[in-house]
Amino acid sequence: MAQMGKNKPITLKNLEKICKALDCTPNDVFSFDDEYVE
């Protein structure tokens, strides 16, 4: 989760572990921002 706070990529495996630990889905963890600019 530290990588998420630093705006770094995480693997799907780690996302799966987070969702299992929190009993949630990826939609509960993330939001989509269509106006993101790098």
N, C-alpha and C positions, 0 to 999 in steps of 0.2 A: 504494500500500500504506500510505502514511502516513495516509490517511483511515480505513482499516480499523482501525489502531491507536488512532485517536481516537474510535472508535465512530460514525463518520459514514458516510452512505450512499455507495455507489459505483455506477457504471453497469454494466449487463451487458456493455457493450463493454470496459470496463476489466477486468472479471472474466475475460472471454475472453482478453485480453492476458496477464493474470497466469497463467492456466492454460496457455496456449501456452508462455510463457517457462519455466514450471516443469515442463512436461510432466505435468500432472495434471488432475484434474477438480474441479469446485466442491465435491464431497463431501470432497476431500482438504484443501480450504482452510477450509471452514466446518463448524461443528457447530450443531445445533438445540437451543435451550434453551426448552422448553415453559413454563417458569416465569418468563419474562422479564416484568418490571414496569417501566413507564415512570415 
